[in-house]
Amino acid sequence: MFQIFLSGCLFFLLLSILAALYRVVKGPSMPDRVMALDNIGVNLLAGIAILSIFLRTYAFFDIILLIGILSFVGTIAFARFLERGVVIERNRIH
Amino acid sequence: MLGFWKGVWLLNGIGYIEWIVGGLVLIGVVFSFLSAVGLIRFPDVYTRAHAVSKSANLGVLCILLGTFLYFLIEDGYFSIRLLLGIFFVFLTSPVVAHLLNRAAYRSGVAMAEDSVRDDLKEYLERDERV
């Protein structure tokens, strides 16, 4: 019974990932796409958490932490690139 | 009355842990799905950021808390990695939303047509003049 409930939750997370994917493809501006990609990463994290309850395993906790960090760093890099045109600024002193 | 609820709890072999964790996971999934609906339906990037950054991250926090409680109560396994993941998502999601909105405004993404106020525009123009 609990397993069926978790499967339904995973299905709804899949639907929200598909909605974000629609926004990635269609999104009129570039920050829209980056925001939808960040939302996909966050929803993937939630899906992995539900999957680790479903399978009763500890093995995916590292992956939760890793996807959180990588999604954060990637979104920060995209935001800097959209704002300034470069990711890493050089010659800050001049 | 108490016996009735105990009977409901023990229905189909579902213990109280599954009720607590299932409630948290259900709250999280509902928030996440509603934020996806907002991501499709809202008119411009700023309102979409409002939908995504609030409700999706709250939903993920609820789901991760449910996972943490499940393994803590069911197996007695205190996962410091999962706790770090919760802390990290809680810390970084406002930063990401703020930076993306700032990048969108500075790169000139237009607001929706029926939005009524733009305080930052006056501020930036005054800053340009000085």
Backbone of each chain as ProteinMPNN parsed JSONL, in Angstrom:
{"seq_chain_A": "MFQIFLSGCLFFLLLSILAALYRVVKGPSMPDRVMALDNIGVNLLAGIAILSIFLRTYAFFDIILLIGILSFVGTIAFARFLERGVVIERNRIH", "coords_chain_A": {"N_chain_A": [[0.83, -1.207, 0.0], [1.849, 1.271, 0.91], [3.928, 1.359, -0.866], [2.604, 1.648, -3.302], [1.512, 4.171, -2.951], [3.889, 5.677, -2.833], [4.761, 5.28, -5.435], [2.793, 6.663, -6.833], [3.382, 9.268, -5.963], [5.897, 9.577, -7.123], [5.099, 9.583, -9.773], [3.686, 12.003, -9.948], [5.783, 13.758, -9.47], [7.227, 13.279, -11.769], [5.482, 14.379, -13.627], [5.7, 17.09, -12.929], [8.359, 17.537, -13.547], [8.233, 17.232, -16.304], [6.661, 19.437, -16.934], [8.42, 21.509, -16.293], [10.327, 20.956, -18.187], [8.988, 21.578, -20.508], [8.944, 24.34, -20.166], [11.654, 24.829, -20.377], [12.127, 24.264, -23.084], [10.369, 26.001, -24.435], [10.487, 28.508, -23.222], [10.44, 32.051, -23.234], [12.595, 33.791, -22.636], [16.101, 33.799, -21.691], [16.757, 33.602, -18.834], [14.4, 32.357, -17.947], [14.711, 29.748, -18.926], [16.971, 28.889, -17.525], [16.011, 28.984, -14.926], [14.002, 27.049, -15.039], [15.599, 24.821, -15.503], [16.976, 24.692, -13.074], [14.801, 24.115, -11.457], [14.188, 21.591, -12.414], [16.434, 20.18, -11.475], [16.01, 20.363, -8.697], [13.58, 19.004, -8.424], [14.394, 16.496, -9.236], [16.082, 15.803, -7.184], [14.196, 15.496, -5.115], [12.799, 13.328, -6.175], [14.774, 11.331, -6.081], [15.054, 11.101, -3.337], [12.511, 10.08, -2.624], [12.68, 7.691, -4.005], [14.687, 6.424, -2.582], [13.373, 5.903, -0.201], [11.525, 4.124, -1.216], [13.055, 1.934, -2.087], [14.339, 1.31, 0.224], [17.111, 1.923, 0.841], [20.423, 3.12, 1.668], [22.053, 4.15, -0.187], [21.719, 6.275, -1.907], [22.013, 8.731, -0.723], [24.347, 10.209, -0.842], [24.182, 10.975, -3.473], [22.023, 12.694, -3.465], [23.035, 14.903, -2.013], [25.124, 15.595, -3.737], [23.83, 16.265, -6.159], [22.401, 18.473, -5.3], [24.5, 20.324, -4.706], [25.791, 20.53, -7.213], [23.758, 21.499, -8.876], [23.323, 23.983, -7.714], [25.816, 25.284, -8.138], [25.973, 25.276, -10.935], [23.73, 26.829, -11.624], [24.408, 29.29, -10.487], [26.658, 29.92, -12.029], [25.482, 30.189, -14.549], [23.814, 32.387, -14.036], [25.635, 34.442, -13.541], [26.865, 34.495, -16.007], [24.761, 35.323, -17.646], [24.333, 37.87, -16.656], [26.75, 39.374, -16.769], [28.174, 38.475, -18.95], [30.5, 37.057, -18.714], [31.901, 34.29, -16.89], [33.915, 33.922, -14.948], [35.475, 36.61, -13.549], [38.266, 38.523, -14.543], [41.056, 40.689, -13.776], [40.134, 42.425, -11.672], [41.084, 44.541, -10.279], [41.764, 46.744, -11.802]], "CA_chain_A": [[0.0, 0.0, 0.0], [2.763, 2.404, 0.983], [4.714, 1.366, -2.111], [1.761, 2.209, -4.37], [1.455, 5.608, -2.677], [5.159, 6.298, -3.25], [4.8, 5.279, -6.894], [1.965, 7.79, -7.285], [4.131, 10.505, -5.728], [6.93, 9.661, -8.167], [4.441, 9.947, -11.04], [3.401, 13.445, -9.959], [7.061, 14.463, -9.654], [7.551, 13.176, -13.2], [4.671, 15.379, -14.342], [6.223, 18.448, -12.731], [9.601, 17.648, -14.323], [7.852, 17.446, -17.712], [6.215, 20.829, -17.07], [9.62, 22.35, -16.324], [10.999, 20.703, -19.467], [8.255, 22.401, -21.478], [9.394, 25.723, -20.016], [13.021, 24.9, -20.91], [12.102, 24.285, -24.546], [9.588, 27.089, -25.007], [10.697, 29.74, -22.494], [10.764, 33.163, -24.137], [13.889, 34.417, -22.376], [17.129, 32.875, -21.194], [16.602, 33.289, -17.408], [13.331, 31.361, -17.82], [15.24, 28.396, -19.156], [17.868, 28.527, -16.426], [15.181, 28.739, -13.754], [13.343, 25.754, -15.202], [16.615, 23.782, -15.304], [17.187, 24.593, -11.639], [13.639, 23.425, -10.907], [14.334, 20.167, -12.745], [17.394, 19.612, -10.541], [15.404, 20.25, -7.368], [12.595, 17.931, -8.455], [15.141, 15.241, -9.335], [16.528, 15.523, -5.816], [13.048, 14.966, -4.381], [12.511, 11.998, -6.704], [15.757, 10.378, -5.566], [14.726, 10.869, -1.922], [11.372, 9.159, -2.573], [13.152, 6.386, -4.481], [15.447, 5.739, -1.544], [12.389, 5.3, 0.721], [10.887, 3.03, -1.951], [13.949, 0.77, -2.131], [14.934, 1.171, 1.564], [18.562, 1.845, 0.768], [21.122, 4.338, 2.057], [23.109, 4.393, -1.164], [21.492, 7.442, -2.756], [22.09, 9.987, 0.026], [25.458, 10.964, -1.426], [23.765, 11.541, -4.757], [21.172, 13.845, -3.141], [23.921, 16.025, -1.669], [25.912, 15.963, -4.913], [22.986, 16.97, -7.134], [22.127, 19.789, -4.732], [25.659, 21.216, -4.88], [26.071, 20.772, -8.639], [22.703, 22.351, -9.416], [23.564, 25.342, -7.212], [26.975, 25.881, -8.802], [25.637, 25.504, -12.335], [22.808, 27.958, -11.762], [25.157, 30.519, -10.193], [27.496, 30.224, -13.186], [24.595, 30.689, -15.613], [23.319, 33.716, -13.695], [26.726, 35.394, -13.772], [27.076, 34.617, -17.453], [23.685, 36.128, -18.238], [24.377, 39.256, -16.216], [27.97, 40.094, -17.131], [28.776, 37.972, -20.184], [31.611, 36.159, -18.386], [31.629, 33.537, -15.672], [34.95, 34.27, -13.977], [36.029, 37.909, -13.907], [39.675, 38.779, -14.268], [41.432, 42.108, -13.683], [39.165, 43.148, -10.854], [41.703, 45.689, -9.613], [41.788, 47.884, -12.718]], "C_chain_A": [[0.863, 1.255, 0.0], [3.589, 2.522, -0.295], [3.909, 1.966, -3.258], [1.652, 3.723, -4.213], [2.735, 6.309, -3.132], [5.283, 6.321, -4.762], [3.963, 6.412, -7.468], [2.673, 9.117, -7.094], [5.221, 10.682, -6.776], [6.325, 10.052, -9.501], [4.145, 11.447, -11.084], [4.677, 14.265, -10.074], [7.497, 14.41, -11.109], [6.764, 14.201, -14.005], [5.24, 16.781, -14.151], [7.555, 18.622, -13.441], [9.278, 17.879, -15.8], [7.374, 18.878, -17.936], [7.406, 21.771, -17.139], [10.365, 22.169, -17.643], [10.323, 21.461, -20.601], [8.725, 23.847, -21.396], [10.824, 25.881, -20.517], [12.986, 25.027, -22.423], [11.472, 25.574, -25.047], [10.01, 28.46, -24.507], [11.141, 30.939, -23.3], [12.125, 33.781, -23.865], [14.84, 33.402, -21.757], [17.023, 32.61, -19.683], [15.455, 32.336, -17.103], [13.87, 29.949, -17.921], [16.131, 27.963, -18.009], [17.066, 28.199, -15.169], [14.469, 27.39, -13.842], [14.346, 24.615, -15.048], [16.919, 23.592, -13.821], [16.033, 23.855, -10.971], [13.685, 21.932, -11.222], [15.31, 19.496, -11.784], [16.794, 19.383, -9.167], [14.381, 19.121, -7.329], [13.254, 16.562, -8.547], [15.646, 14.806, -7.97], [15.397, 14.913, -4.99], [12.71, 13.559, -4.86], [13.486, 10.964, -6.196], [15.489, 10.087, -4.097], [13.562, 9.885, -1.797], [11.796, 7.755, -3.01], [13.957, 5.662, -3.405], [14.539, 5.261, -0.419], [11.811, 4.041, 0.087], [11.75, 1.77, -1.92], [14.572, 0.45, -0.776], [16.44, 1.01, 1.514], [19.195, 3.177, 1.16], [21.996, 4.863, 0.92], [22.945, 5.701, -1.909], [21.663, 8.767, -2.02], [23.232, 10.861, -0.468], [25.021, 11.681, -2.684], [22.848, 12.74, -4.529], [22.034, 15.077, -2.86], [24.655, 16.528, -2.912], [25.071, 16.714, -5.933], [22.615, 18.346, -6.607], [23.264, 20.758, -4.983], [25.875, 21.538, -6.35], [25.02, 21.67, -9.264], [22.905, 23.801, -8.979], [24.701, 26.008, -7.982], [26.673, 26.184, -10.268], [24.717, 26.692, -12.524], [23.499, 29.28, -11.472], [26.005, 30.913, -11.4], [26.656, 30.774, -14.329], [24.126, 32.104, -15.308], [24.402, 34.761, -13.918], [26.965, 35.589, -15.253], [25.998, 35.473, -18.101], [23.82, 37.594, -17.867], [25.577, 39.994, -16.786], [28.554, 39.643, -18.453], [29.979, 37.1, -19.952], [31.24, 35.422, -17.114], [32.621, 33.926, -14.584], [35.564, 35.593, -14.407], [37.513, 37.959, -13.61], [39.879, 40.278, -14.212], [40.419, 42.901, -12.868], [39.746, 44.446, -10.322], [41.632, 46.931, -10.499], [40.435, 48.553, -12.799]], "O_chain_A": [[0.65, 2.176, -0.789], [3.907, 3.621, -0.75], [4.448, 2.7, -4.086], [1.692, 4.467, -5.193], [2.69, 7.383, -3.733], [5.842, 7.263, -5.325], [4.347, 7.047, -8.45], [2.588, 9.998, -7.95], [5.451, 11.79, -7.263], [6.951, 10.769, -10.282], [4.325, 12.09, -12.118], [4.681, 15.332, -10.688], [8.067, 15.369, -11.628], [7.287, 14.815, -14.935], [5.264, 17.575, -15.091], [7.87, 19.722, -13.896], [9.974, 18.639, -16.473], [7.637, 19.47, -18.982], [7.419, 22.713, -17.931], [10.963, 23.114, -18.158], [10.98, 21.927, -21.532], [8.889, 24.51, -22.421], [11.184, 26.942, -21.027], [13.739, 25.818, -22.992], [11.982, 26.183, -25.988], [9.92, 29.452, -25.231], [12.148, 30.851, -24.003], [12.762, 34.262, -24.803], [14.444, 32.307, -21.356], [17.191, 31.46, -19.279], [15.51, 31.591, -16.125], [13.539, 29.075, -17.12], [16.068, 26.817, -17.564], [17.392, 27.263, -14.439], [14.348, 26.677, -12.845], [14.0, 23.556, -14.525], [17.1, 22.465, -13.361], [16.239, 23.072, -10.043], [13.275, 21.106, -10.407], [15.063, 18.382, -11.324], [17.028, 18.35, -8.541], [14.304, 18.373, -6.354], [12.742, 15.582, -8.005], [15.646, 13.622, -7.632], [15.602, 13.944, -4.259], [12.374, 12.692, -4.054], [13.092, 9.835, -5.904], [15.673, 8.956, -3.648], [13.605, 8.968, -0.976], [11.332, 6.757, -2.458], [13.919, 4.435, -3.318], [14.887, 4.3, 0.267], [11.629, 3.022, 0.755], [11.234, 0.666, -1.746], [15.257, -0.563, -0.634], [16.986, 0.065, 2.083], [18.582, 4.234, 1.004], [22.616, 5.918, 1.057], [23.907, 6.204, -2.488], [21.48, 9.826, -2.62], [23.118, 12.086, -0.514], [25.412, 12.818, -2.945], [22.881, 13.699, -5.3], [21.79, 16.155, -3.402], [24.792, 17.735, -3.116], [25.536, 17.695, -6.514], [22.523, 19.296, -7.384], [23.036, 21.885, -5.421], [26.116, 22.693, -6.701], [25.347, 22.517, -10.096], [22.691, 24.73, -9.758], [24.575, 27.15, -8.424], [27.072, 27.229, -10.784], [24.886, 27.475, -13.459], [23.217, 30.284, -12.126], [26.072, 32.089, -11.758], [27.066, 31.718, -15.004], [24.045, 32.937, -16.211], [24.123, 35.846, -14.429], [27.234, 36.7, -15.709], [26.286, 36.259, -19.003], [23.47, 38.47, -18.657], [25.439, 41.129, -17.243], [29.363, 40.365, -19.034], [30.454, 36.454, -20.886], [30.379, 35.863, -16.354], [32.237, 34.221, -13.452], [36.114, 35.695, -15.503], [37.966, 37.497, -12.563], [38.983, 41.048, -14.558], [39.909, 43.925, -13.322], [39.003, 45.355, -9.954], [41.459, 48.043, -10.0], [40.274, 49.533, -13.526]]}, "seq_chain_B": "MLGFWKGVWLLNGIGYIEWIVGGLVLIGVVFSFLSAVGLIRFPDVYTRAHAVSKSANLGVLCILLGTFLYFLIEDGYFSIRLLLGIFFVFLTSPVVAHLLNRAAYRSGVAMAEDSVRDDLKEYLERDERV", "coords_chain_B": {"N_chain_B": [[-12.963, 5.271, 20.845], [-10.225, 5.808, 20.578], [-9.438, 3.251, 20.056], [-10.569, 2.881, 17.572], [-9.053, 4.649, 15.922], [-6.607, 3.468, 16.237], [-7.101, 1.085, 14.969], [-7.444, 2.072, 12.374], [-4.88, 2.988, 11.911], [-3.422, 0.63, 11.917], [-4.296, -0.608, 9.68], [-4.009, -2.704, 6.898], [-1.443, -3.314, 7.649], [-0.026, -0.941, 7.896], [2.081, 1.086, 9.644], [2.531, 3.702, 12.18], [4.698, 5.165, 11.39], [4.714, 5.116, 8.635], [2.457, 6.641, 8.152], [3.215, 9.203, 9.075], [5.499, 9.762, 7.491], [4.386, 9.428, 4.981], [2.522, 11.526, 4.991], [4.238, 13.78, 5.07], [5.637, 13.414, 2.647], [3.529, 13.581, 0.877], [2.656, 16.244, 1.235], [4.939, 17.534, 0.273], [5.014, 16.665, -2.427], [2.641, 17.735, -3.386], [3.142, 20.51, -3.144], [5.29, 20.717, -4.915], [4.162, 19.973, -7.343], [2.224, 21.976, -7.638], [3.882, 24.168, -7.924], [4.973, 23.553, -10.379], [2.749, 23.845, -11.995], [2.4, 26.603, -11.68], [4.738, 27.404, -12.921], [4.151, 26.923, -15.549], [1.854, 28.483, -16.002], [2.131, 31.203, -15.24], [2.695, 34.69, -16.211], [5.234, 36.14, -16.696], [8.87, 36.218, -16.23], [9.5, 36.951, -13.624], [7.273, 36.476, -11.962], [7.136, 33.755, -12.357], [9.501, 33.003, -11.132], [8.827, 33.572, -8.54], [6.865, 31.569, -8.082], [8.409, 29.197, -8.44], [10.657, 29.416, -6.683], [9.646, 29.623, -4.118], [7.604, 27.563, -3.56], [8.512, 25.117, -4.661], [10.939, 24.616, -3.395], [10.158, 24.48, -0.738], [8.585, 22.198, -0.887], [10.531, 20.28, -1.561], [12.052, 20.386, 0.748], [10.198, 19.324, 2.591], [9.938, 16.695, 1.581], [12.558, 15.682, 1.826], [12.848, 15.856, 4.593], [10.924, 14.006, 5.353], [12.116, 11.648, 4.354], [14.421, 11.583, 5.925], [13.271, 11.288, 8.511], [12.013, 8.825, 8.173], [14.151, 6.978, 7.833], [15.396, 7.444, 10.237], [13.526, 6.66, 12.233], [12.641, 4.139, 11.432], [14.933, 2.517, 10.904], [16.748, 3.445, 12.732], [18.836, 4.988, 11.772], [20.91, 7.603, 11.627], [21.284, 9.952, 9.356], [23.816, 11.913, 8.43], [24.501, 12.965, 6.038], [22.14, 13.338, 4.629], [20.984, 15.25, 6.249], [22.775, 17.328, 5.856], [22.216, 17.757, 3.17], [19.565, 18.746, 3.329], [20.05, 21.114, 4.761], [21.691, 22.423, 2.942], [20.08, 22.797, 0.642], [18.146, 24.42, 1.8], [19.698, 26.627, 2.343], [20.704, 27.517, -0.14], [18.636, 27.956, -1.993], [17.186, 30.524, -1.853], [19.277, 32.236, -2.571], [19.868, 31.478, -5.195], [17.432, 32.129, -6.464], [17.337, 34.9, -6.097], [19.672, 35.744, -7.469], [19.099, 34.926, -10.077], [16.835, 36.454, -10.68], [17.913, 39.002, -10.528], [19.805, 38.868, -12.591], [18.048, 38.543, -14.711], [16.671, 40.989, -14.658], [18.724, 42.861, -15.057], [19.636, 42.105, -17.558], [17.599, 42.921, -19.097], [15.026, 41.715, -19.413], [11.623, 41.883, -20.171], [8.884, 42.973, -18.091], [5.604, 41.601, -17.256], [2.687, 42.661, -19.119], [0.556, 43.655, -17.644], [1.573, 44.416, -15.222], [2.016, 46.694, -12.498], [3.825, 48.286, -11.041], [7.213, 49.433, -10.957], [9.706, 49.719, -9.146], [12.445, 49.478, -9.087], [13.377, 50.436, -11.471], [13.224, 53.286, -11.47], [15.047, 53.718, -9.464], [17.432, 52.735, -10.581], [17.717, 54.482, -12.749], [18.1, 56.941, -11.434], [20.496, 56.358, -10.274], [22.095, 56.151, -12.526], [22.166, 58.808, -13.405], [23.53, 60.133, -11.385]], "CA_chain_B": [[-12.492, 6.208, 19.819], [-8.804, 5.56, 20.39], [-9.316, 1.941, 19.42], [-10.893, 3.049, 16.15], [-7.91, 5.225, 15.2], [-5.542, 2.465, 16.225], [-7.46, 0.164, 13.902], [-7.147, 2.718, 11.089], [-3.431, 3.01, 11.744], [-2.848, -0.68, 11.657], [-4.931, -1.17, 8.495], [-3.097, -3.201, 5.864], [-0.07, -3.393, 8.12], [0.666, 0.346, 7.815], [2.338, 1.591, 10.981], [2.413, 5.163, 12.278], [5.821, 5.779, 10.672], [4.301, 5.323, 7.247], [1.507, 7.763, 8.085], [3.937, 10.486, 9.202], [6.346, 9.972, 6.313], [3.505, 9.61, 3.828], [1.981, 12.882, 5.034], [5.275, 14.743, 4.659], [5.913, 13.253, 1.218], [2.362, 14.077, 0.126], [2.733, 17.717, 1.246], [6.02, 17.94, -0.621], [4.671, 16.434, -3.827], [1.603, 18.701, -3.763], [3.792, 21.802, -3.359], [6.129, 20.653, -6.109], [3.279, 19.95, -8.521], [1.611, 23.301, -7.802], [4.872, 25.094, -8.466], [5.109, 23.27, -11.808], [1.601, 24.498, -12.639], [2.729, 28.016, -11.733], [5.803, 27.6, -13.914], [3.56, 26.962, -16.892], [0.74, 29.404, -16.187], [2.376, 32.608, -14.928], [2.975, 35.405, -17.46], [6.608, 36.546, -17.009], [9.916, 35.471, -15.537], [9.564, 37.276, -12.194], [6.224, 35.726, -11.269], [7.524, 32.339, -12.369], [10.516, 32.816, -10.09], [8.083, 33.531, -7.28], [6.268, 30.236, -7.926], [9.404, 28.137, -8.335], [11.603, 29.465, -5.576], [9.01, 29.379, -2.829], [6.899, 26.318, -3.258], [9.261, 23.916, -5.015], [11.952, 24.329, -2.388], [9.46, 24.021, 0.462], [8.208, 20.808, -1.139], [11.707, 19.427, -1.462], [12.415, 20.288, 2.16], [9.293, 18.374, 3.242], [10.236, 15.325, 1.151], [13.827, 15.251, 2.432], [12.597, 15.657, 6.022], [10.237, 12.726, 5.461], [13.101, 10.579, 4.172], [15.271, 11.568, 7.125], [12.519, 10.715, 9.63], [11.761, 7.407, 7.899], [15.315, 6.157, 8.16], [15.719, 7.608, 11.66], [12.616, 5.898, 13.09], [12.512, 2.745, 11.005], [16.176, 1.772, 11.037], [17.658, 4.031, 13.688], [20.012, 5.424, 11.035], [20.974, 9.063, 11.595], [22.095, 10.234, 8.175], [24.322, 13.292, 8.447], [24.559, 13.432, 4.646], [20.802, 13.843, 4.278], [20.802, 16.491, 7.004], [23.547, 18.337, 5.124], [21.479, 18.07, 1.946], [18.454, 19.616, 3.709], [20.615, 22.413, 5.117], [22.244, 23.065, 1.755], [18.957, 23.266, -0.179], [17.533, 25.527, 2.525], [20.592, 27.783, 2.287], [21.05, 28.008, -1.471], [17.531, 28.261, -2.899], [16.921, 31.965, -1.988], [20.387, 32.868, -3.278], [19.689, 31.201, -6.623], [16.296, 32.889, -6.985], [17.707, 36.312, -6.128], [20.65, 35.994, -8.536], [18.467, 34.783, -11.396], [15.977, 37.616, -10.926], [18.789, 40.138, -10.778], [20.354, 38.714, -13.941], [16.971, 38.783, -15.675], [16.36, 42.427, -14.736], [19.854, 43.595, -15.627], [19.772, 41.818, -18.991], [16.54, 43.584, -19.835], [13.819, 40.943, -19.699], [10.477, 42.745, -19.895], [7.877, 42.461, -17.166], [4.321, 41.35, -17.907], [2.088, 43.929, -19.527], [-0.395, 44.173, -16.664], [2.181, 44.723, -13.929], [1.705, 48.102, -12.271], [4.879, 49.078, -10.415], [8.588, 49.039, -11.182], [10.473, 50.645, -8.324], [13.878, 49.353, -9.34], [13.716, 51.217, -12.666], [13.512, 54.658, -11.028], [16.278, 53.697, -8.669], [18.581, 52.575, -11.48], [17.88, 55.704, -13.539], [18.703, 57.926, -10.556], [21.872, 55.931, -10.104], [22.797, 56.48, -13.775], [22.37, 60.26, -13.491], [24.593, 60.5, -10.424]], "C_chain_B": [[-11.025, 5.961, 19.5], [-8.574, 4.226, 19.687], [-9.607, 2.017, 17.931], [-9.696, 3.58, 15.375], [-6.745, 4.263, 15.154], [-5.812, 1.428, 15.14], [-7.175, 0.747, 12.539], [-5.659, 2.711, 10.828], [-2.884, 1.673, 11.309], [-3.456, -1.355, 10.432], [-3.879, -1.533, 7.449], [-1.644, -3.216, 6.319], [0.691, -2.087, 8.008], [0.851, 0.881, 9.222], [2.269, 3.101, 11.006], [3.545, 5.868, 11.557], [5.411, 6.08, 9.239], [3.297, 6.459, 7.128], [2.236, 9.093, 8.151], [4.725, 10.78, 7.926], [5.494, 10.19, 5.066], [2.883, 11.0, 3.809], [2.991, 13.909, 4.584], [5.552, 14.663, 3.166], [4.753, 13.789, 0.384], [2.345, 15.604, 0.088], [3.789, 18.197, 0.257], [5.66, 17.786, -2.074], [3.604, 17.42, -4.284], [2.219, 20.079, -4.023], [4.588, 21.806, -4.656], [5.278, 20.693, -7.377], [2.62, 21.316, -8.743], [2.615, 24.307, -8.339], [5.118, 24.818, -9.943], [3.949, 23.881, -12.591], [1.839, 25.993, -12.766], [3.787, 28.317, -12.763], [5.241, 27.63, -15.325], [2.631, 28.153, -17.036], [1.082, 30.88, -16.016], [2.937, 33.367, -16.131], [4.438, 35.776, -17.71], [7.595, 35.903, -16.052], [9.917, 35.743, -14.032], [8.481, 36.536, -11.408], [6.52, 34.229, -11.271], [8.58, 32.051, -11.326], [9.872, 32.764, -8.717], [7.507, 32.132, -7.043], [7.335, 29.186, -7.648], [10.172, 28.212, -7.024], [10.921, 29.277, -4.241], [8.546, 27.943, -2.704], [7.705, 25.078, -3.602], [10.272, 23.588, -3.936], [11.332, 23.924, -1.067], [9.052, 22.557, 0.314], [9.382, 19.869, -1.01], [12.166, 19.288, -0.022], [11.524, 19.292, 2.886], [9.639, 16.942, 2.865], [11.528, 14.827, 1.797], [13.677, 15.024, 3.934], [11.869, 14.341, 6.256], [11.186, 11.555, 5.314], [13.985, 10.436, 5.4], [14.557, 10.913, 8.297], [12.264, 9.233, 9.428], [12.957, 6.555, 8.29], [15.711, 6.302, 9.614], [14.836, 6.714, 12.516], [12.636, 4.423, 12.728], [13.793, 1.954, 11.274], [17.09, 2.285, 12.135], [18.927, 4.546, 13.046], [19.99, 6.931, 10.92], [21.892, 9.467, 10.46], [22.534, 11.686, 8.179], [24.387, 13.838, 7.026], [23.22, 14.019, 4.221], [20.516, 15.157, 4.999], [21.563, 17.631, 6.338], [22.848, 18.737, 3.837], [20.316, 19.003, 2.23], [18.96, 21.025, 3.988], [21.085, 23.157, 3.863], [21.14, 23.588, 0.833], [18.299, 24.477, 0.47], [18.36, 26.794, 2.398], [20.675, 28.358, 0.879], [19.856, 28.418, -2.322], [17.178, 29.754, -2.956], [18.016, 32.689, -2.753], [20.231, 32.695, -4.786], [18.553, 32.041, -7.201], [16.643, 34.368, -7.1], [18.662, 36.601, -7.292], [20.012, 35.882, -9.908], [17.562, 35.964, -11.702], [16.797, 38.845, -11.247], [19.373, 40.065, -12.182], [19.286, 38.985, -14.987], [16.685, 40.266, -15.798], [17.486, 43.193, -15.416], [20.024, 43.307, -17.106], [18.528, 42.229, -19.765], [15.363, 42.725, -20.231], [12.608, 41.769, -19.276], [9.552, 42.102, -18.873], [6.586, 42.211, -17.932], [3.6, 42.671, -18.159], [1.166, 44.518, -18.465], [0.239, 44.346, -15.294], [2.204, 46.236, -13.743], [2.865, 48.906, -11.718], [6.237, 48.546, -10.794], [9.473, 50.007, -10.414], [11.945, 50.643, -8.665], [14.312, 50.199, -10.527], [14.067, 52.663, -12.313], [14.842, 54.71, -10.284], [17.5, 53.606, -9.571], [18.807, 53.82, -12.315], [18.518, 56.817, -12.7], [20.183, 57.622, -10.352], [22.708, 56.265, -11.337], [23.12, 57.965, -13.819], [23.487, 60.716, -12.578], [25.872, 59.806, -10.81]], "O_chain_B": [[-10.621, 5.909, 18.338], [-7.674, 4.073, 18.861], [-8.988, 1.32, 17.126], [-9.348, 3.056, 14.316], [-5.988, 4.226, 14.184], [-4.892, 0.951, 14.476], [-6.722, 0.04, 11.639], [-5.207, 2.47, 9.708], [-2.004, 1.586, 10.453], [-3.18, -2.524, 10.161], [-2.975, -0.749, 7.163], [-0.726, -3.142, 5.502], [1.922, -2.092, 8.02], [-0.132, 1.107, 9.927], [1.983, 3.728, 9.986], [3.403, 7.021, 11.151], [5.713, 7.144, 8.697], [3.279, 7.167, 6.121], [1.93, 10.011, 7.39], [4.644, 11.869, 7.358], [5.818, 11.013, 4.21], [2.729, 11.595, 2.743], [2.665, 14.809, 3.811], [5.687, 15.684, 2.492], [4.96, 14.375, -0.679], [2.058, 16.199, -0.951], [3.565, 19.142, -0.499], [5.956, 18.665, -2.884], [3.638, 17.895, -5.42], [1.869, 20.742, -4.999], [4.563, 22.782, -5.405], [5.625, 21.357, -8.354], [2.473, 21.763, -9.88], [2.258, 25.194, -9.114], [5.44, 25.74, -10.693], [4.132, 24.373, -13.705], [1.537, 26.595, -13.796], [3.749, 29.362, -13.412], [5.797, 28.291, -16.201], [2.613, 28.785, -18.093], [0.401, 31.734, -16.583], [3.586, 32.765, -16.987], [4.863, 35.732, -18.864], [7.209, 35.137, -15.169], [10.291, 34.872, -13.247], [8.74, 36.028, -10.317], [6.2, 33.521, -10.316], [8.571, 30.99, -10.702], [10.305, 32.017, -7.84], [7.637, 31.575, -5.953], [7.191, 28.377, -6.731], [10.327, 27.207, -6.331], [11.56, 28.809, -3.298], [9.027, 27.195, -1.853], [7.598, 24.071, -2.902], [10.455, 22.421, -3.589], [11.906, 23.113, -0.339], [9.157, 21.774, 1.258], [9.264, 18.791, -0.427], [12.615, 18.221, 0.395], [12.006, 18.503, 3.698], [9.638, 16.06, 3.724], [11.594, 13.689, 2.262], [14.294, 14.117, 4.492], [12.146, 13.636, 7.226], [11.087, 10.575, 6.053], [14.266, 9.329, 5.858], [15.139, 10.088, 9.002], [12.29, 8.46, 10.386], [12.817, 5.547, 8.981], [16.302, 5.384, 10.183], [15.334, 6.068, 13.438], [12.648, 3.56, 13.606], [13.74, 0.848, 11.81], [18.098, 1.651, 12.449], [19.984, 4.551, 13.677], [19.158, 7.49, 10.206], [23.113, 9.35, 10.562], [21.725, 12.587, 7.958], [24.333, 15.052, 6.83], [23.16, 15.049, 3.549], [19.891, 16.061, 4.443], [21.07, 18.756, 6.26], [22.873, 19.904, 3.446], [20.084, 19.948, 1.476], [18.384, 22.007, 3.52], [20.898, 24.368, 3.743], [21.246, 24.694, 0.303], [17.938, 25.438, -0.209], [17.818, 27.898, 2.35], [20.713, 29.578, 0.721], [20.03, 29.159, -3.29], [16.883, 30.234, -4.05], [17.745, 33.634, -3.493], [20.434, 33.634, -5.556], [18.681, 32.6, -8.29], [16.288, 35.017, -8.084], [18.486, 37.582, -8.015], [20.341, 36.652, -10.81], [17.514, 36.434, -12.839], [16.439, 39.636, -12.12], [19.433, 41.073, -12.886], [19.567, 39.581, -16.027], [16.478, 40.766, -16.903], [17.24, 44.066, -16.248], [20.505, 44.165, -17.847], [18.407, 41.926, -20.952], [14.75, 42.963, -21.272], [12.565, 42.294, -18.163], [9.439, 40.879, -18.786], [6.475, 42.559, -19.108], [3.868, 43.673, -17.496], [1.005, 45.736, -18.387], [-0.476, 44.417, -14.294], [2.388, 46.98, -14.706], [2.895, 50.122, -11.908], [6.409, 47.336, -10.94], [9.938, 51.002, -10.969], [12.621, 51.665, -8.553], [15.461, 50.634, -10.599], [15.067, 53.203, -12.786], [15.644, 55.627, -10.461], [18.488, 54.31, -9.361], [19.953, 54.191, -12.574], [19.375, 57.551, -13.191], [21.011, 58.529, -10.27], [23.882, 56.618, -11.221], [24.217, 58.35, -14.222], [24.291, 61.574, -12.941], [26.891, 59.973, -10.141]]}, "name": "protein", "num_of_chains": 2, "seq": "MFQIFLSGCLFFLLLSILAALYRVVKGPSMPDRVMALDNIGVNLLAGIAILSIFLRTYAFFDIILLIGILSFVGTIAFARFLERGVVIERNRIHMLGFWKGVWLLNGIGYIEWIVGGLVLIGVVFSFLSAVGLIRFPDVYTRAHAVSKSANLGVLCILLGTFLYFLIEDGYFSIRLLLGIFFVFLTSPVVAHLLNRAAYRSGVAMAEDSVRDDLKEYLERDERV"}
